[in-house]
Amino acid sequence: NALCSARMIDDLNSIKYPPNIKPQNPALNSNAEPGKFRYDRDFMMQFMRVCRERPKNLENL
């Protein structure tokens, strides 16, 4: 599945989203450390019907 082939994002500005996807709020990550990004709720909610599986290697909350 797609989660198994996912890669770490180094630069949020390099991500090209399809026209129907609203990009994340860049102000949330203006001083973010590499690999430590924050995403706003509206951005994440766009994927709720697509991403329904929990990765097996993801720790419990």
PDB file of N, CA, C and O in Angstrom:
ATOM      1  N   ASN A   1       0.831  -1.189   0.000  1.00  0.00           N
ATOM      2  CA  ASN A   1       0.000   0.000   0.000  1.00  0.00           C
ATOM      3  C   ASN A   1       0.870   1.245   0.000  1.00  0.00           C
ATOM      4  O   ASN A   1       2.085   1.156   0.176  1.00  0.00           O
ATOM      5  N   ALA A   2       0.267   2.386  -0.193  1.00  0.00           N
ATOM      6  CA  ALA A   2       1.008   3.648  -0.334  1.00  0.00           C
ATOM      7  C   ALA A   2       1.806   4.006   0.908  1.00  0.00           C
ATOM      8  O   ALA A   2       2.868   4.620   0.803  1.00  0.00           O
ATOM      9  N   LEU A   3       1.314   3.635   2.078  1.00  0.00           N
ATOM     10  CA  LEU A   3       2.026   3.980   3.313  1.00  0.00           C
ATOM     11  C   LEU A   3       3.364   3.266   3.409  1.00  0.00           C
ATOM     12  O   LEU A   3       4.306   3.791   4.003  1.00  0.00           O
ATOM     13  N   CYS A   4       3.457   2.082   2.836  1.00  0.00           N
ATOM     14  CA  CYS A   4       4.718   1.333   2.880  1.00  0.00           C
ATOM     15  C   CYS A   4       5.787   1.967   1.997  1.00  0.00           C
ATOM     16  O   CYS A   4       6.979   1.812   2.262  1.00  0.00           O
ATOM     17  N   SER A   5       5.377   2.670   0.961  1.00  0.00           N
ATOM     18  CA  SER A   5       6.348   3.289   0.059  1.00  0.00           C
ATOM     19  C   SER A   5       6.529   4.786   0.325  1.00  0.00           C
ATOM     20  O   SER A   5       7.216   5.469  -0.434  1.00  0.00           O
ATOM     21  N   ALA A   6       5.923   5.295   1.385  1.00  0.00           N
ATOM     22  CA  ALA A   6       6.018   6.726   1.708  1.00  0.00           C
ATOM     23  C   ALA A   6       7.445   7.104   2.088  1.00  0.00           C
ATOM     24  O   ALA A   6       8.187   6.298   2.650  1.00  0.00           O
ATOM     25  N   ARG A   7       7.816   8.338   1.775  1.00  0.00           N
ATOM     26  CA  ARG A   7       9.150   8.846   2.109  1.00  0.00           C
ATOM     27  C   ARG A   7       9.013  10.065   3.002  1.00  0.00           C
ATOM     28  O   ARG A   7       7.977  10.731   3.009  1.00  0.00           O
ATOM     29  N   MET A   8      10.062  10.351   3.754  1.00  0.00           N
ATOM     30  CA  MET A   8      10.096  11.554   4.587  1.00  0.00           C
ATOM     31  C   MET A   8      10.114  12.785   3.679  1.00  0.00           C
ATOM     32  O   MET A   8      10.708  12.768   2.601  1.00  0.00           O
ATOM     33  N   ILE A   9       9.460  13.841   4.130  1.00  0.00           N
ATOM     34  CA  ILE A   9       9.442  15.107   3.400  1.00  0.00           C
ATOM     35  C   ILE A   9      10.530  16.000   3.984  1.00  0.00           C
ATOM     36  O   ILE A   9      10.549  16.264   5.187  1.00  0.00           O
ATOM     37  N   ASP A  10      11.429  16.460   3.129  1.00  0.00           N
ATOM     38  CA  ASP A  10      12.503  17.345   3.572  1.00  0.00           C
ATOM     39  C   ASP A  10      12.119  18.814   3.428  1.00  0.00           C
ATOM     40  O   ASP A  10      12.492  19.645   4.256  1.00  0.00           O
ATOM     41  N   ASP A  11      11.383  19.123   2.389  1.00  0.00           N
ATOM     42  CA  ASP A  11      11.028  20.514   2.092  1.00  0.00           C
ATOM     43  C   ASP A  11       9.556  20.579   1.694  1.00  0.00           C
ATOM     44  O   ASP A  11       9.180  20.111   0.619  1.00  0.00           O
ATOM     45  N   LEU A  12       8.721  21.160   2.559  1.00  0.00           N
ATOM     46  CA  LEU A  12       7.286  21.249   2.273  1.00  0.00           C
ATOM     47  C   LEU A  12       6.995  22.068   1.023  1.00  0.00           C
ATOM     48  O   LEU A  12       5.996  21.830   0.346  1.00  0.00           O
ATOM     49  N   ASN A  13       7.849  23.020   0.715  1.00  0.00           N
ATOM     50  CA  ASN A  13       7.631  23.864  -0.464  1.00  0.00           C
ATOM     51  C   ASN A  13       7.861  23.122  -1.774  1.00  0.00           C
ATOM     52  O   ASN A  13       7.460  23.602  -2.835  1.00  0.00           O
ATOM     53  N   SER A  14       8.499  21.962  -1.713  1.00  0.00           N
ATOM     54  CA  SER A  14       8.762  21.198  -2.932  1.00  0.00           C
ATOM     55  C   SER A  14       7.602  20.273  -3.303  1.00  0.00           C
ATOM     56  O   SER A  14       7.616  19.666  -4.374  1.00  0.00           O
ATOM     57  N   ILE A  15       6.607  20.162  -2.434  1.00  0.00           N
ATOM     58  CA  ILE A  15       5.473  19.272  -2.684  1.00  0.00           C
ATOM     59  C   ILE A  15       4.495  19.939  -3.642  1.00  0.00           C
ATOM     60  O   ILE A  15       4.064  21.070  -3.420  1.00  0.00           O
ATOM     61  N   LYS A  16       4.154  19.230  -4.702  1.00  0.00           N
ATOM     62  CA  LYS A  16       3.167  19.713  -5.672  1.00  0.00           C
ATOM     63  C   LYS A  16       1.873  18.937  -5.441  1.00  0.00           C
ATOM     64  O   LYS A  16       1.838  17.716  -5.598  1.00  0.00           O
ATOM     65  N   TYR A  17       0.820  19.645  -5.072  1.00  0.00           N
ATOM     66  CA  TYR A  17      -0.472  19.019  -4.812  1.00  0.00           C
ATOM     67  C   TYR A  17      -1.349  19.074  -6.058  1.00  0.00           C
ATOM     68  O   TYR A  17      -1.240  20.004  -6.857  1.00  0.00           O
ATOM     69  N   PRO A  18      -2.221  18.077  -6.223  1.00  0.00           N
ATOM     70  CA  PRO A  18      -3.184  18.133  -7.332  1.00  0.00           C
ATOM     71  C   PRO A  18      -4.091  19.356  -7.167  1.00  0.00           C
ATOM     72  O   PRO A  18      -4.223  19.878  -6.060  1.00  0.00           O
ATOM     73  N   PRO A  19      -4.713  19.814  -8.247  1.00  0.00           N
ATOM     74  CA  PRO A  19      -5.549  21.022  -8.180  1.00  0.00           C
ATOM     75  C   PRO A  19      -6.688  20.945  -7.163  1.00  0.00           C
ATOM     76  O   PRO A  19      -7.113  21.973  -6.637  1.00  0.00           O
ATOM     77  N   ASN A  20      -7.179  19.758  -6.885  1.00  0.00           N
ATOM     78  CA  ASN A  20      -8.309  19.631  -5.957  1.00  0.00           C
ATOM     79  C   ASN A  20      -7.883  19.546  -4.490  1.00  0.00           C
ATOM     80  O   ASN A  20      -8.739  19.422  -3.614  1.00  0.00           O
ATOM     81  N   ILE A  21      -6.581  19.609  -4.206  1.00  0.00           N
ATOM     82  CA  ILE A  21      -6.077  19.539  -2.828  1.00  0.00           C
ATOM     83  C   ILE A  21      -5.590  20.916  -2.392  1.00  0.00           C
ATOM     84  O   ILE A  21      -4.755  21.531  -3.055  1.00  0.00           O
ATOM     85  N   LYS A  22      -6.123  21.387  -1.269  1.00  0.00           N
ATOM     86  CA  LYS A  22      -5.697  22.665  -0.687  1.00  0.00           C
ATOM     87  C   LYS A  22      -4.370  22.438   0.041  1.00  0.00           C
ATOM     88  O   LYS A  22      -4.307  21.581   0.922  1.00  0.00           O
ATOM     89  N   PRO A  23      -3.318  23.168  -0.295  1.00  0.00           N
ATOM     90  CA  PRO A  23      -2.028  22.979   0.386  1.00  0.00           C
ATOM     91  C   PRO A  23      -2.105  23.318   1.873  1.00  0.00           C
ATOM     92  O   PRO A  23      -3.011  24.022   2.319  1.00  0.00           O
ATOM     93  N   GLN A  24      -1.140  22.806   2.625  1.00  0.00           N
ATOM     94  CA  GLN A  24      -1.084  23.091   4.061  1.00  0.00           C
ATOM     95  C   GLN A  24      -0.723  24.551   4.293  1.00  0.00           C
ATOM     96  O   GLN A  24      -0.220  25.229   3.397  1.00  0.00           O
ATOM     97  N   ASN A  25      -0.981  25.018   5.488  1.00  0.00           N
ATOM     98  CA  ASN A  25      -0.719  26.406   5.867  1.00  0.00           C
ATOM     99  C   ASN A  25       0.788  26.586   6.089  1.00  0.00           C
ATOM    100  O   ASN A  25       1.312  26.059   7.070  1.00  0.00           O
ATOM    101  N   PRO A  26       1.502  27.306   5.222  1.00  0.00           N
ATOM    102  CA  PRO A  26       2.952  27.448   5.361  1.00  0.00           C
ATOM    103  C   PRO A  26       3.376  28.183   6.630  1.00  0.00           C
ATOM    104  O   PRO A  26       4.498  27.992   7.098  1.00  0.00           O
ATOM    105  N   ALA A  27       2.513  29.010   7.191  1.00  0.00           N
ATOM    106  CA  ALA A  27       2.860  29.751   8.409  1.00  0.00           C
ATOM    107  C   ALA A  27       3.093  28.813   9.590  1.00  0.00           C
ATOM    108  O   ALA A  27       3.829  29.159  10.515  1.00  0.00           O
ATOM    109  N   LEU A  28       2.482  27.644   9.573  1.00  0.00           N
ATOM    110  CA  LEU A  28       2.663  26.691  10.673  1.00  0.00           C
ATOM    111  C   LEU A  28       4.081  26.140  10.735  1.00  0.00           C
ATOM    112  O   LEU A  28       4.515  25.662  11.783  1.00  0.00           O
ATOM    113  N   ASN A  29       4.802  26.203   9.629  1.00  0.00           N
ATOM    114  CA  ASN A  29       6.116  25.578   9.557  1.00  0.00           C
ATOM    115  C   ASN A  29       7.231  26.540   9.177  1.00  0.00           C
ATOM    116  O   ASN A  29       8.261  26.116   8.653  1.00  0.00           O
ATOM    117  N   SER A  30       7.043  27.811   9.430  1.00  0.00           N
ATOM    118  CA  SER A  30       8.054  28.793   9.031  1.00  0.00           C
ATOM    119  C   SER A  30       9.401  28.556   9.713  1.00  0.00           C
ATOM    120  O   SER A  30      10.441  28.866   9.131  1.00  0.00           O
ATOM    121  N   ASN A  31       9.408  28.018  10.925  1.00  0.00           N
ATOM    122  CA  ASN A  31      10.662  27.747  11.645  1.00  0.00           C
ATOM    123  C   ASN A  31      10.799  26.273  12.020  1.00  0.00           C
ATOM    124  O   ASN A  31      11.458  25.939  13.005  1.00  0.00           O
ATOM    125  N   ALA A  32      10.184  25.401  11.244  1.00  0.00           N
ATOM    126  CA  ALA A  32      10.179  23.974  11.574  1.00  0.00           C
ATOM    127  C   ALA A  32      11.547  23.339  11.351  1.00  0.00           C
ATOM    128  O   ALA A  32      12.273  23.698  10.424  1.00  0.00           O
ATOM    129  N   GLU A  33      11.880  22.392  12.214  1.00  0.00           N
ATOM    130  CA  GLU A  33      13.087  21.596  12.039  1.00  0.00           C
ATOM    131  C   GLU A  33      12.831  20.582  10.930  1.00  0.00           C
ATOM    132  O   GLU A  33      11.679  20.230  10.676  1.00  0.00           O
ATOM    133  N   PRO A  34      13.880  20.107  10.266  1.00  0.00           N
ATOM    134  CA  PRO A  34      13.691  19.111   9.205  1.00  0.00           C
ATOM    135  C   PRO A  34      12.924  17.888   9.720  1.00  0.00           C
ATOM    136  O   PRO A  34      13.268  17.313  10.753  1.00  0.00           O
ATOM    137  N   GLY A  35      11.893  17.510   8.988  1.00  0.00           N
ATOM    138  CA  GLY A  35      11.098  16.341   9.349  1.00  0.00           C
ATOM    139  C   GLY A  35      10.105  16.555  10.471  1.00  0.00           C
ATOM    140  O   GLY A  35       9.398  15.619  10.844  1.00  0.00           O
ATOM    141  N   LYS A  36      10.027  17.760  11.024  1.00  0.00           N
ATOM    142  CA  LYS A  36       9.115  18.063  12.142  1.00  0.00           C
ATOM    143  C   LYS A  36       8.104  19.107  11.682  1.00  0.00           C
ATOM    144  O   LYS A  36       8.256  20.295  11.966  1.00  0.00           O
ATOM    145  N   PHE A  37       7.081  18.661  10.975  1.00  0.00           N
ATOM    146  CA  PHE A  37       6.116  19.580  10.398  1.00  0.00           C
ATOM    147  C   PHE A  37       4.783  19.520  11.121  1.00  0.00           C
ATOM    148  O   PHE A  37       4.435  18.505  11.723  1.00  0.00           O
ATOM    149  N   ARG A  38       4.045  20.613  11.054  1.00  0.00           N
ATOM    150  CA  ARG A  38       2.691  20.691  11.603  1.00  0.00           C
ATOM    151  C   ARG A  38       1.734  20.903  10.435  1.00  0.00           C
ATOM    152  O   ARG A  38       2.054  21.590   9.465  1.00  0.00           O
ATOM    153  N   TYR A  39       0.561  20.301  10.552  1.00  0.00           N
ATOM    154  CA  TYR A  39      -0.450  20.420   9.505  1.00  0.00           C
ATOM    155  C   TYR A  39      -1.748  20.903  10.123  1.00  0.00           C
ATOM    156  O   TYR A  39      -2.118  20.469  11.213  1.00  0.00           O
ATOM    157  N   ASP A  40      -2.445  21.802   9.430  1.00  0.00           N
ATOM    158  CA  ASP A  40      -3.717  22.285   9.953  1.00  0.00           C
ATOM    159  C   ASP A  40      -4.816  21.248   9.710  1.00  0.00           C
ATOM    160  O   ASP A  40      -4.707  20.388   8.836  1.00  0.00           O
ATOM    161  N   ARG A  41      -5.858  21.356  10.498  1.00  0.00           N
ATOM    162  CA  ARG A  41      -6.948  20.378  10.475  1.00  0.00           C
ATOM    163  C   ARG A  41      -7.594  20.272   9.092  1.00  0.00           C
ATOM    164  O   ARG A  41      -7.829  19.165   8.607  1.00  0.00           O
ATOM    165  N   ASP A  42      -7.881  21.396   8.458  1.00  0.00           N
ATOM    166  CA  ASP A  42      -8.530  21.366   7.144  1.00  0.00           C
ATOM    167  C   ASP A  42      -7.696  20.613   6.117  1.00  0.00           C
ATOM    168  O   ASP A  42      -8.236  19.886   5.283  1.00  0.00           O
ATOM    169  N   PHE A  43      -6.387  20.786   6.178  1.00  0.00           N
ATOM    170  CA  PHE A  43      -5.509  20.064   5.261  1.00  0.00           C
ATOM    171  C   PHE A  43      -5.625  18.562   5.498  1.00  0.00           C
ATOM    172  O   PHE A  43      -5.798  17.797   4.548  1.00  0.00           O
ATOM    173  N   MET A  44      -5.534  18.139   6.742  1.00  0.00           N
ATOM    174  CA  MET A  44      -5.580  16.711   7.060  1.00  0.00           C
ATOM    175  C   MET A  44      -6.935  16.083   6.738  1.00  0.00           C
ATOM    176  O   MET A  44      -7.002  14.940   6.287  1.00  0.00           O
ATOM    177  N   MET A  45      -8.005  16.827   6.968  1.00  0.00           N
ATOM    178  CA  MET A  45      -9.346  16.284   6.737  1.00  0.00           C
ATOM    179  C   MET A  45      -9.609  15.975   5.263  1.00  0.00           C
ATOM    180  O   MET A  45     -10.506  15.192   4.952  1.00  0.00           O
ATOM    181  N   GLN A  46      -8.848  16.570   4.363  1.00  0.00           N
ATOM    182  CA  GLN A  46      -9.001  16.267   2.938  1.00  0.00           C
ATOM    183  C   GLN A  46      -8.706  14.808   2.628  1.00  0.00           C
ATOM    184  O   GLN A  46      -9.173  14.276   1.621  1.00  0.00           O
ATOM    185  N   PHE A  47      -7.929  14.159   3.493  1.00  0.00           N
ATOM    186  CA  PHE A  47      -7.465  12.802   3.223  1.00  0.00           C
ATOM    187  C   PHE A  47      -8.207  11.729   4.015  1.00  0.00           C
ATOM    188  O   PHE A  47      -7.868  10.550   3.919  1.00  0.00           O
ATOM    189  N   MET A  48      -9.203  12.115   4.785  1.00  0.00           N
ATOM    190  CA  MET A  48      -9.848  11.150   5.677  1.00  0.00           C
ATOM    191  C   MET A  48     -10.540  10.009   4.940  1.00  0.00           C
ATOM    192  O   MET A  48     -10.651   8.917   5.497  1.00  0.00           O
ATOM    193  N   ARG A  49     -11.000  10.213   3.733  1.00  0.00           N
ATOM    194  CA  ARG A  49     -11.648   9.130   2.992  1.00  0.00           C
ATOM    195  C   ARG A  49     -10.633   8.278   2.229  1.00  0.00           C
ATOM    196  O   ARG A  49     -10.951   7.174   1.787  1.00  0.00           O
ATOM    197  N   VAL A  50      -9.429   8.786   2.079  1.00  0.00           N
ATOM    198  CA  VAL A  50      -8.392   8.068   1.342  1.00  0.00           C
ATOM    199  C   VAL A  50      -7.518   7.244   2.283  1.00  0.00           C
ATOM    200  O   VAL A  50      -7.265   6.067   2.026  1.00  0.00           O
ATOM    201  N   CYS A  51      -7.061   7.853   3.359  1.00  0.00           N
ATOM    202  CA  CYS A  51      -6.156   7.201   4.310  1.00  0.00           C
ATOM    203  C   CYS A  51      -6.972   6.604   5.449  1.00  0.00           C
ATOM    204  O   CYS A  51      -7.294   7.289   6.420  1.00  0.00           O
ATOM    205  N   ARG A  52      -7.298   5.339   5.323  1.00  0.00           N
ATOM    206  CA  ARG A  52      -8.145   4.696   6.316  1.00  0.00           C
ATOM    207  C   ARG A  52      -7.405   3.595   7.077  1.00  0.00           C
ATOM    208  O   ARG A  52      -7.915   3.086   8.075  1.00  0.00           O
ATOM    209  N   GLU A  53      -6.222   3.228   6.621  1.00  0.00           N
ATOM    210  CA  GLU A  53      -5.460   2.177   7.280  1.00  0.00           C
ATOM    211  C   GLU A  53      -4.391   2.782   8.177  1.00  0.00           C
ATOM    212  O   GLU A  53      -3.769   3.786   7.831  1.00  0.00           O
ATOM    213  N   ARG A  54      -4.190   2.172   9.312  1.00  0.00           N
ATOM    214  CA  ARG A  54      -3.126   2.588  10.222  1.00  0.00           C
ATOM    215  C   ARG A  54      -1.871   1.787   9.865  1.00  0.00           C
ATOM    216  O   ARG A  54      -1.932   0.559   9.795  1.00  0.00           O
ATOM    217  N   PRO A  55      -0.752   2.444   9.641  1.00  0.00           N
ATOM    218  CA  PRO A  55       0.474   1.703   9.332  1.00  0.00           C
ATOM    219  C   PRO A  55       0.827   0.741  10.466  1.00  0.00           C
ATOM    220  O   PRO A  55       0.696   1.085  11.641  1.00  0.00           O
ATOM    221  N   LYS A  56       1.269  -0.451  10.113  1.00  0.00           N
ATOM    222  CA  LYS A  56       1.596  -1.467  11.122  1.00  0.00           C
ATOM    223  C   LYS A  56       2.757  -1.044  12.009  1.00  0.00           C
ATOM    224  O   LYS A  56       2.835  -1.454  13.167  1.00  0.00           O
ATOM    225  N   ASN A  57       3.658  -0.227  11.476  1.00  0.00           N
ATOM    226  CA  ASN A  57       4.834   0.183  12.255  1.00  0.00           C
ATOM    227  C   ASN A  57       4.615   1.470  13.046  1.00  0.00           C
ATOM    228  O   ASN A  57       5.555   1.975  13.660  1.00  0.00           O
ATOM    229  N   LEU A  58       3.386   2.016  13.046  1.00  0.00           N
ATOM    230  CA  LEU A  58       3.091   3.243  13.781  1.00  0.00           C
ATOM    231  C   LEU A  58       2.776   2.914  15.235  1.00  0.00           C
ATOM    232  O   LEU A  58       1.941   2.054  15.518  1.00  0.00           O
ATOM    233  N   GLU A  59       3.444   3.598  16.151  1.00  0.00           N
ATOM    234  CA  GLU A  59       3.227   3.350  17.579  1.00  0.00           C
ATOM    235  C   GLU A  59       1.840   3.798  18.000  1.00  0.00           C
ATOM    236  O   GLU A  59       1.252   4.686  17.382  1.00  0.00           O
ATOM    237  N   ASN A  60       1.315   3.181  19.056  1.00  0.00           N
ATOM    238  CA  ASN A  60       0.033   3.591  19.615  1.00  0.00           C
ATOM    239  C   ASN A  60       0.162   4.963  20.253  1.00  0.00           C
ATOM    240  O   ASN A  60       1.242   5.353  20.696  1.00  0.00           O
ATOM    241  N   LEU A  61      -0.948   5.695  20.298  1.00  0.00           N
ATOM    242  CA  LEU A  61      -0.938   7.023  20.911  1.00  0.00           C
ATOM    243  C   LEU A  61      -0.891   6.925  22.412  1.00  0.00           C
ATOM    244  O   LEU A  61      -0.877   7.947  23.098  1.00  0.00           O
TER     245      LEU A  61
END
